[in-house]
């Protein structure tokens, strides 16, 4: 199994970025609307705290998590929003404390997952390392929402490789959740990293290709920016279709964001 410690370190660092954005907000600041319709900054942090707790449950008690999964299926259209709404009502200081404690507990829970064990989830089961990567992806995406809401800088680092990796690996899931057959042919993905290096996935000779900045790809697959606002290039009809439906997160297809142009 891939070493989980570097991923957990990157997850902690991404959480620290968000913590720095919200730690000094007053009550009005926590109520600031974000680009996610109906969600304030409190909703964003509440959702992360709720999802961290669900991840801990999945990693430590598969039977109890199965019951949670069944509740999610029964209310699939409102399940995520309901969880965020409930916790967003918590006083900001308490919410921040709860989220911080959950972050620490999640790392310990994932370290305790035996090698070779798949952790159940709302999407496909995954290894503990993949679960940590997924939590990093979601933390990064919601930090983007908070940064956008505050007009603040969201620092870019090579840690977004984790986000890009999930985006590439979830191609077939994106097709499935949109009720479309996934292409049989693999795609080639070539992304320019923040440090100028190039990250690649898929066979070099593939006819269907996606190229562009890694940051733009991460913003696309987390549906934080509209495709028209990004410098991504698709070669081939299948690759072009994928960029319209790509999603790195579990659950139903998101509505995405409106183009600014």
N, C-alpha and C positions, 0 to 999 in steps of 0.2 A: 504494500500500500504506500502511496506517496506520503512523504513526511508532512504531517499536519502542522508542525510548529511554524514554519514560514508563513503559511496561510493564516494561521491564528494571529501571528504578529501583524500581518498586513490588515486583517480584519480589525484588530485593536487600533491600529493607526487610522483607519478610515472612521472608526467610531470617534476617535479623538478630534477629528476635523469637525464633525457635527457637534460634538460637545462644546468645542470652542465657539461655535456660532450661536448656541442657545444658552450657554451657562449664565450669561449676564442679562438675559432678557427679562423685562418686567412682565407683569400679567398681560398688559396690552400687546407686548411683543409676541408672546406665545399665541395670542389670538389673531396674529397676522395671517391673512389668506395666502395660500400658496397656489402654484399653477394647477394643482390637482383640484378639480371642481369640488367645492364643499369642504375642503380640508384646510385647516389652519396649521401652523407650525406644531401646535399641540397634537393634532391628529397625526402628523408625520412621525413624531417621536413616539406617540402612543402605539402606532401601528408597529414600529420597530420593536418596542418593548413586548407587545403582544406576540409578535412572530418569534422573537427570541424565546419566549416562554413555551410556545408551541414546539420549537426546535428542541428545547431541553426535554420536553415530554416525549417527543419522538425518539430521542437518543437514549432515554432512560427507562421508558415504559411503553413498549410497542402496543400493548393491549389497551391501555388508556388512550393512547394516541388514535387507535382505530376508532374508538368511540367519538373522539373529536372530529375525525375525518368524516364519519357518518353524519354528524351534525352539519359539517360544512357542505356536504353534498345535498342535504335536505334544504339548505337555504343558500344555495350557491350564488345567487344574484346579490345578496346583501351581507353575506357572512363577513367579508373583509371590512366593509364599511362599518358594520355593527361593532366589531371588535375595536376599531379605531375610535368610534364615537363614544363608546363606554369609557375607555381609558382617558380620552381627551378631557373628560369632565373632572379628572383628578387635579387638585391644586398643582401648579407648575413645579414647585420645589419637590413635592412628593413624586410626581411623574418623572422628573429628572433623576431622582434618587433610585427609583424603581428600575428605570432603564439602565442606569449604570450598574446596578447590582445584577441585573439579568445578563448584561454583557459579560461580566466576569464569570457568572455561573455557566453560561453557554460554553465558554472555552473549556472549563473543567468537565462538563458533560461530554463534549466531543472528544476530549482526550481519553475518556473512559470507554469509548466504543471499541470493542475488540476488533483486531485486524480482520478484514474479510467480511465484516458484518455490514449489511445494507440497512440504512436508517429509513423508515417509512416517511412519506411526505405527501403533500397535496398533489404533487406531480409524481414522476417516477421515483422509486426508492433510490438512495444514493449512499456512497461511502461517507464517513465522517469528514474526510478532507473535502469532498465535493459539497457537503452540507456547509462547511465553513466558507467555501468559495461562494456558494449561493447567498449566504448571509452578508458577505462582503459586497456582492453585487447589489443586493437590495439596500444595504446601508449607503453605498455610494449613490444610488439613484435617488433615495429620499433626501440625502444631503444636498443633492443638486436642486431639488425642489425648495429646500429651506434657503439655500444660497440665493436662488432666483427671487424668492419672496422678500429677502432682506436687501437685495441689490448688492450682495457680498461676493467676494471672489471664492470660487471653489477650486482649491489648488489641484493641479493636474500632476500626477506622478505615474511611474511605470506600474503602480499597483493596479491600474485599470486593465492590465493584461488579464487578470482574473475575470473581469467583466466581459472582455472581448472573447475569452475562451468559452464562457458559458453561452454567449451569443452565437458563436460558431457551432457549438455542440448541440444547441437546441433547435437547429434548423428543422428537423423532422417533426419535433413537438409543435412548432409554430404552425406547420401545415395541418397536423392532426387537430389542434384546438380550433382551427379555422375550417375544419371539415373538408380539407382538400388532400388529395394524395401527394405524398412527398416525391420529388424526383428521384429516380433510381441512380442518376449520375451524381457523383460527389462534386462539390464546388471547390474552387481555389479562392482563398481569402488572403489578401496581402494588405497589411495595415502598417502605416507609419507610426511608430511609437513616439511618446513625448520626448524621448532622448534621441530621436532620429533614426534608430534602428528599425528594422522591418520584421514584423511578426507574421507568420504564415500558418495556414491550415489547409489541408486538402492537397491533392496531387498537383504537381507543377504543370502538368500537361492538360489539366481540365479545361474544357471549352467554356463552361459557365464560371464567371469570375466576379469578385467584388474587390475593389481597391479603394484606398482613401485613408484619411487620418484615423488612427485608432480611437481617438476621443469621439469623433463623429459617429463611428460605428457603435461605440458604447452608448451614446446618447440615443441612437436609433433603436437598438435592441431593448433598451429599457423604456422606450417610448417617451423620452424626455424632450425630444425635438422632432419636428416634422421632417420627413425625408427631403423636402424641397429646400430646407434651410441648411442642409449638410452637403459636404463635398465628397460624397460617396459615388463611385461609378460602378454600374453593373454592366457586365458583358454577357449577353445571352438572355433569352426570354425567361428562363427559369430563375436565374439570379435576379432579374428585374422584378419578377413577381415576389420573390422572397423578401426583398427589401420593403415591400408594401405591407407585409404581415409579420415580420420578424418580432419575436418577443423572447426575452431571456428569463421571464418570470413564470411561475406556475399559475394555473387558474385560467379563467375565460379570457378571450382576446380583449385587450384594453382599447379604449377609444383613441389613445394617443393625444397629440397636441396639434393645434391648428398651425398652419404655416404663417410666418410673420410677413412674408413677401406679398 
